[in-house]
Amino acid sequence: MDPHITLDGPGDLSTRIYHQLLDAILDGRLRPGERLPPSRELARRLQVSRNTVCVAYERLTAEGFLIARVGSGTYVGDARHTRARRRAAPTGGAVRPRPPWDSLTPAPHPTGAPAPYDFGVGMPDGALFPLATWRRLLTAELRASALRVSGYGDPGGHPALRAAVARHVGVSRSVRADTDDVLITQGAQQALDLLARVLIAPGDHIAVEEPGYPPARRLFTALGARVTGVPVDEEGLDVTALPATARLVYVTPSHQFPLGTPMSAARRTALLAWADRHGAVIVEDDYDSEFRFSARPLQPLQSLDRTGRVIYVGTFSKTLSPLLRSGFLVAPAALRPALRAARQLTDWHGDPAAQAALARLIDSGELSRHVRKATRVYAARHERLTTALGEDLADWLTPVPSTAGLHLCARLRPGVRADLEQVHDRAGRLGVAVEPLAAYCADRPQPGLVLGYGMIPAERIGDGLRLLRRAFREAHPTVRR
């Protein structure tokens, strides 16, 4: 690696070179074992005499920071000094983000090993990912793309993937779309960001589900919208509680997040009628409904929409892996130019090779085969979790009925008082990772837990819930009704 060296500053030229190389070694930019440029080459680049560079090298070598190997070159030594300093950007205390960014921080990112009994929400089982097939398809695309000379890609996404997505959601979900209706995004979160940028001005009113998906609420708030949570019951979003001034309504009707209940047919019809009356847009997030275990799926709002007010958002983070960062949206024609421009202005386009490989995964039928296989696995876990909740935690929790997805919600039984934060902490110390339902509530905290089963094998669910029962008992030795 060629170090950046300037000749400005006090001292003779050799001293300036010495200090800049020393700083790079001490703060870790030059790591132990790295080879420095030959003295002749560095002298030519800096337009100084070779002896000037040699003096700096010899001084660093004498102090143990460099090692000269005859016939090989000069290397950074593995001396104890190399981690003595930390190099960081200026603090910039006078520069502050504007509201509301000044109060927003990233959601916690898990570090270290996962919990032995991981009931985390929203993650598929990485062991089910068709890695060998994906490696083969991606390698083929990388080889092919290396033979092509091209510039920036289409901000709408790879044409083959847009066509494949249109066919896939048309067959599997009855979504009405052709290639031009689809825009490929970096996951569902970018789809929501693009839609908010195009549709919402600061101060506009947005309605979201309560409880609901926190990243969506945080995104809309960050963009300056006024966000109102609308209650959800056993039929889904309460349409009668929608604020009349809402310009956009964000919903998860196929598998409400996090409760898991589907929106009833009557509510779907009512929501579409409400949007038509008030001139509002509906964003339908269909995030994990491919994994359906029983009951016939209800039609998406998008397929029922006749006035072009529904925008359908999907993701491959749940069906395949969040590491792919691949999602999509299906939008009415009137929004396409603005959405493509917004995508181009934010990050231009995604990875063409990965998008082409994903298109081949869909078109070859491999994605459908993977979904069928994964659905069988998740169905067994869903059944085991539901049964174990009824056996081990019936005194505390009541599962919310659900027939799809990667998680299950369980409410605290009526009349039972329990400090779920304390239960959560004790469970964590026992190696059980669960999430409180209150974490998904912004306005009215609700007592309960949300348990994912994407990352925990079926045979470990029973032991995990028995430890969770122990956490309840340690936190509350007696059940008080």
Helices and strands as residue ranges (DSSP letters): H 13-26, H 39-46, H 50-62, E 66-69, E 73-76, G 80-83, G 101-103, E 117-118, G 126-128, H 131-146, H 159-173, G 179-181, E 182-185, H 187-199, E 205-210, H 214-222, E 226-233, E 236-237, G 239-241, E 246-251, H 265-278, E 281-285, H 301-304, E 310-315, G 322-324, E 327-330, G 333-335, H 336-346, H 352-363, H 366-392, E 397-399, E 407-412, H 420-429, E 432-433, E 435-436, G 437-440, E 448-452, H 458-475
